[in-house]
Amino acid sequence: MSSSGISSAERVAAAIALEDTGRAVLGHSIDSFAARYAGISQEAWWFDHAAADAALVKTYEEIGPWDTCLAFAPGHPFAFALTAPMRVRLPGRDLPPDTPMQFDESEFMTADDYATIVEKGFHEFLAGFLPRVGIEPADVPGARAEIVRHAQEDAAAWRERDVHLLCATKLRLPFDWFSYARSLTGFMIDMFEQPERLIAAMDATLPDMLADTLQRLGSSESRGVFLPMARGSATFVSPAQFERFCMPGLLRAVEALVAEGYVPVLHCDADWTPRLERLRALPPKACILQLDEQTDILRAKEILGDHMCLCGNVSPQLLTLGEPAEVKSHCTQLIEKVGAGGGFILGPACTVPTDAKPENVRAMTEAVLGKG
Amino acid sequence: MAQQLADAFVALDRDLCLTLVRERIDSGIPVTEIIDESRIGMGRIGDKYASGEFFLSELVMAGHIFGECTKLLEPLIDGQAQSKLGTIVVGTVAGDIHDLGKNIFCSLLRAEGFDVVDLGVDVAPERFVEAVREHQAPIVGLSCLLTTAFGAMRQTVTAFEEAGMRSDVTVLIGGSIVSERVRDEVGADGFATDAVVGVRECVRIVEAQSGADREESP
């Protein structure tokens, strides 16, 4: 997409800096949809990197282009599982071959583990935890190496197409990590019944997680770090709980990443509308706030438009059940209103659903390019 | 005194709730009255959630406390406290294994006074039909998180039609991604994106049905 003389990476950088991007920017998270569109199974998407990459290329060439992509094809079947404290259920292995990946969020961690983390450190705890979600610690280094190898090869190939990799790695902060590992119910009860133990464990965990993240980022060209953050939203916890349990870790992590020159991509699923003011406490012009359709993105523009780049938020229902004209009109409005003055990347809410209509995904491209 | 237990619920004070329930049991207060008093507290918590004063975490904690109190009361029920509102069949539809929202919905339904038949996750259409038939449930709740499950929701509604039961059961769909549009697309009767709204819709439906039944009675 460099016909205007500016590369996609430069366009994304300009969006983060709230500067003029020349034209609207399109950022996709398009994984399982690409598999379905290109006619490969979801199993192949996870277990056959070459087939998955070819599916993404076909999707890009036929219904793209786009400027940036949250991630490329999975470099290993563990690619999601390594940062998800849940039992990941993969197509072909745990699910029918053409079913999207899902996860089983059970109570894989007990409240007693908080004390273990404080006493022995997160790394030692993690080594004992991984088998509970079906991962042998001995398999992790090999999986990591394969992920890095594919990521480097993919980044080089996609650079030739002028597509920028938005995120080089993922950091699931302790607040979200524990809320999945303990199960949502267990975690919420802990917030009421043993807040000090929970906070002590989160405080003990964050430095190890940050160090691991920075180590993984070492050789990466992309400066983006994906922070999946649903559980701190107003959908789940009260403002007081957000302030006490979530915000301190978020602030510390974002400031540490920004200080090292990285770009936190705050993937905020669920309703963050009441939290938008608080996000002004994060460093300015340094993050991307990725919203799904549950947050009022126009309100986000009012509150954060001069502070951080917004990304989103075309709903999964619209992409699945809507019509192309409707999608294009919606995207055009987002570009005009949220993109006014810069600082906006058009994209799906969370991700493009597996069964989105291809013509609707193409309508997003056309809205950005002003075609159709 | 009657408000004390309800107030303890609203304060989310688990220890006080359990103490008060034990005191009431020891005083010989009927189990039905103790449950009713707890439900008043749960109702007020639902109101606070609906008004934006409480959040999901408070609902979950309240459901946890209600469950703990129920454990004390269950051995004593012995036919005293029958469900007042009827039975609801709930499950996550075929192809989807997410159960977070469904479980919260089930917990609140029980607290409200419904009997809940929870079919679990990845539930085939015919299992919904069998369960509704077996339990004579007037409402079935279909949960999902994935857009790919919309087809399974539609197939489940079709299964009720093919069984000749569609007019006997109200089909509600739930999940953060459902909407009026999805409801129409799959042929359901109602939808809810949060558990409290879903429970209130269930109460409204059974109350409307019992009103209609009364009108039809000779």
HADDOCK unambig.tbl for C-alpha pairs under 7 A between the chains (distance, minus, plus):
assign (segid A and resid 185 and name CA) (segid B and resid 60 and name CA) 6.42 0.50 0.50
assign (segid A and resid 188 and name CA) (segid B and resid 57 and name CA) 5.57 0.50 0.50
assign (segid A and resid 188 and name CA) (segid B and resid 61 and name CA) 6.96 0.50 0.50
assign (segid A and resid 189 and name CA) (segid B and resid 61 and name CA) 5.78 0.50 0.50
assign (segid A and resid 235 and name CA) (segid B and resid 55 and name CA) 6.96 0.50 0.50
assign (segid A and resid 235 and name CA) (segid B and resid 56 and name CA) 6.58 0.50 0.50
assign (segid A and resid 236 and name CA) (segid B and resid 55 and name CA) 6.24 0.50 0.50
assign (segid A and resid 236 and name CA) (segid B and resid 56 and name CA) 4.93 0.50 0.50
assign (segid A and resid 236 and name CA) (segid B and resid 57 and name CA) 5.93 0.50 0.50
assign (segid A and resid 237 and name CA) (segid B and resid 55 and name CA) 5.60 0.50 0.50
assign (segid A and resid 237 and name CA) (segid B and resid 56 and name CA) 6.09 0.50 0.50
assign (segid A and resid 237 and name CA) (segid B and resid 57 and name CA) 5.32 0.50 0.50
assign (segid A and resid 238 and name CA) (segid B and resid 54 and name CA) 6.90 0.50 0.50
assign (segid A and resid 238 and name CA) (segid B and resid 55 and name CA) 5.47 0.50 0.50
assign (segid A and resid 353 and name CA) (segid B and resid 147 and name CA) 6.57 0.50 0.50
assign (segid A and resid 354 and name CA) (segid B and resid 148 and name CA) 6.88 0.50 0.50
assign (segid A and resid 355 and name CA) (segid B and resid 148 and name CA) 6.07 0.50 0.50
